[in-house]
Amino acid sequence: MTPTFKNLSGQELFNTGALFLALMGCALLLAAQTEQVLFYKILYTARTTMILFTPAMCLFVLPQQSQKKQNYWLLFWTFSFLSYAIHIYYAFFVFFHGSLAAFFADQGVAVATINLIITFWWAFEIAAVWALSSTAKWLRIQRAAIQIIIAVTFFASTVILHGVDNKEPFVIVLGALQAAAILACLALRLLAQRQQLAWRADFP
C-alpha cells in the first residue's frame, strides 16, 4: 500500500482529524475530573490509541483497493501514532521524568524493551510512509510487521494479561472487539484471495 498524498481530500482529513481531536479531548477532560490526573491521562490516551488503531489495521488488511481506502488507512495510522506519542509524553517524559532507568525499573526489562522497540519503529514507519514514495519490498514488509506487532501487543495487554493490573471490563472488551474486527477483516481478505484464485482457475 503506497499512499498518494496529492489525492488526500479535505473531507477525509476533517473526518479523521475531528475524530482524533474529539477522542483526545474527551480523554484529557475525563482525566482532569479525577484525583489522579496524570495516571488517567496515561490510561485514557492509551485507550484513544487503541480506538484509532483499530480502523487503521482493519483498512490495511481489507481486500478492496481504492484511493479512499488507502487515504483513510494513512490518516487513521497517522492519528493513532499521534495519540500514542501523547501517551508516551505523559508516561515517559512526565511520569518517569524522561529516565530510562526509572522506566526499566518500573516496567521490567522485557516490557520496557518491547515498548521502546514499538515506539521507535512506529515513529520510523510514520516518517517513512509520509516521506518516501518507494514501493520497496522491505518497506512493505516492515509496515505490515509493525502493525501486526502492535495489534498483538494490544490484545496481549488487554485480554490475555488483563489480570496483571486488574484492568476493568471496558478495556478487556475493547481489546477483544479490536481483535475480532481485525480477524474479521483478515478473513474477508483471505476469502477474496481464494475467490480470485478460483476465478483464475476457471478462466485461464
Disulfide bonds with the S-S distance in Angstrom:
none
